[in-house]
Amino acid sequence: MTADSAAFRARARTRTGGPGDDRGPRILEQVLGWVLVVAVALLVTRLGLL
């Protein structure tokens, strides 16, 4: 294996953060997302923008 092909293989294996790389507590992400939605909705209604 040459140095060029080794570098190419290393780049090919580099993780890009796509759907297959999803790690961590998914439920926490869902809860925080809904908390953000509720907070924005409360802010919009309090300011009279809706």
Backbone bond lengths (Angstrom), bond angles and torsions (degrees), N, CA, C in turn:
res aa  C-N    CA-C-N  psi(-1)  N-CA   C-N-CA  omega(-1)  CA-C   N-CA-C  phi
1 M - - - 1.453 - - 1.527 108.35 -
2 T 1.308 115.32 128.84 1.456 119.31 179.77 1.524 109.74 -84.40
3 A 1.301 115.44 170.95 1.464 120.07 179.94 1.522 110.92 -65.66
4 D 1.351 116.84 -35.93 1.465 119.68 180.00 1.515 111.51 -66.40
5 S 1.334 117.65 -42.67 1.461 119.15 -179.32 1.524 111.10 -70.91
6 A 1.330 117.33 -31.35 1.461 120.22 176.46 1.521 110.44 -65.89
7 A 1.320 116.54 -41.27 1.469 119.89 178.66 1.523 110.53 -66.39
8 F 1.342 117.12 -38.44 1.459 120.56 178.49 1.521 110.74 -64.25
9 R 1.328 117.40 -42.72 1.464 120.33 179.21 1.526 111.26 -65.40
10 A 1.314 117.74 -36.00 1.466 120.94 178.52 1.522 110.29 -65.98
11 R 1.347 116.67 -40.46 1.471 119.24 177.59 1.518 110.99 -68.17
12 A 1.320 117.89 -35.49 1.459 121.39 -178.74 1.524 110.74 -66.29
13 R 1.326 117.23 -29.58 1.462 120.97 -178.90 1.520 112.55 -90.13
14 T 1.304 117.95 -5.38 1.456 121.09 -177.59 1.515 110.02 -63.18
15 R 1.302 115.97 131.40 1.459 121.10 -179.80 1.521 108.89 -79.02
16 T 1.301 116.74 136.25 1.457 121.01 -173.27 1.524 113.71 -108.77
17 G 1.313 118.39 -0.90 1.452 120.58 -179.67 1.505 113.06 83.65
18 G 1.311 117.75 20.88 1.455 121.81 179.00 1.521 111.98 -76.74
19 P 1.335 117.14 -172.47 1.468 121.00 -177.30 1.524 114.13 -58.40
20 G 1.323 118.25 -30.53 1.453 120.58 179.18 1.517 113.01 -72.31
21 D 1.315 117.57 -15.85 1.459 122.23 -178.37 1.522 112.86 -94.78
22 D 1.317 117.03 3.48 1.459 120.47 -175.84 1.520 110.19 -67.13
23 R 1.319 115.31 116.37 1.456 120.90 179.25 1.512 108.77 -131.74
24 G 1.308 116.02 161.56 1.447 120.12 176.47 1.516 111.17 104.74
25 P 1.313 115.54 176.82 1.469 120.69 -176.47 1.523 111.88 -72.87
26 R 1.320 116.37 107.85 1.467 120.58 -178.88 1.522 111.14 -69.89
27 I 1.328 117.56 -33.31 1.462 119.76 -179.06 1.525 110.05 -65.11
28 L 1.319 117.29 -37.16 1.468 120.63 178.11 1.527 110.35 -63.88
29 E 1.307 116.78 -40.59 1.456 120.61 177.96 1.527 111.26 -63.50
30 Q 1.327 116.98 -40.88 1.461 120.96 178.55 1.526 111.13 -65.01
31 V 1.319 116.91 -45.00 1.472 120.85 -178.96 1.523 110.58 -63.79
32 L 1.319 116.88 -44.68 1.471 119.61 179.72 1.524 111.10 -65.32
33 G 1.311 117.28 -34.35 1.458 120.39 176.70 1.515 111.76 -63.72
34 W 1.335 116.16 -45.17 1.467 119.36 179.33 1.525 112.00 -68.38
35 V 1.320 117.54 -34.25 1.468 120.16 176.00 1.525 109.64 -62.80
36 L 1.319 117.15 -40.81 1.460 120.67 177.43 1.522 111.40 -64.07
37 V 1.329 117.50 -41.13 1.470 121.26 178.33 1.522 110.49 -61.79
38 V 1.312 116.91 -45.10 1.475 120.68 -179.47 1.526 110.41 -65.95
39 A 1.320 117.13 -40.50 1.467 120.16 -179.80 1.528 111.08 -63.63
40 V 1.316 117.40 -42.26 1.468 120.77 178.23 1.524 110.24 -66.09
41 A 1.332 117.24 -41.09 1.464 120.29 178.98 1.526 111.10 -62.89
42 L 1.324 117.17 -41.81 1.463 120.19 177.61 1.524 111.38 -64.17
43 L 1.313 116.88 -41.74 1.466 120.75 179.35 1.520 110.89 -63.21
44 V 1.320 116.66 -43.00 1.474 120.71 -178.76 1.515 110.46 -64.93
45 T 1.323 117.81 -43.35 1.459 119.65 -179.04 1.537 111.81 -71.56
46 R 1.338 117.27 -35.84 1.469 119.94 178.76 1.521 111.79 -66.07
47 L 1.329 116.26 -35.82 1.459 120.04 -179.45 1.521 112.27 -81.56
48 G 1.310 117.27 -5.61 1.445 120.82 179.03 1.509 114.30 74.48
49 L 1.319 116.90 25.81 1.451 120.50 -179.30 1.518 112.42 -83.96
50 L 1.312 116.55 -7.03 1.467 120.43 -179.77 1.508 109.98 -125.40
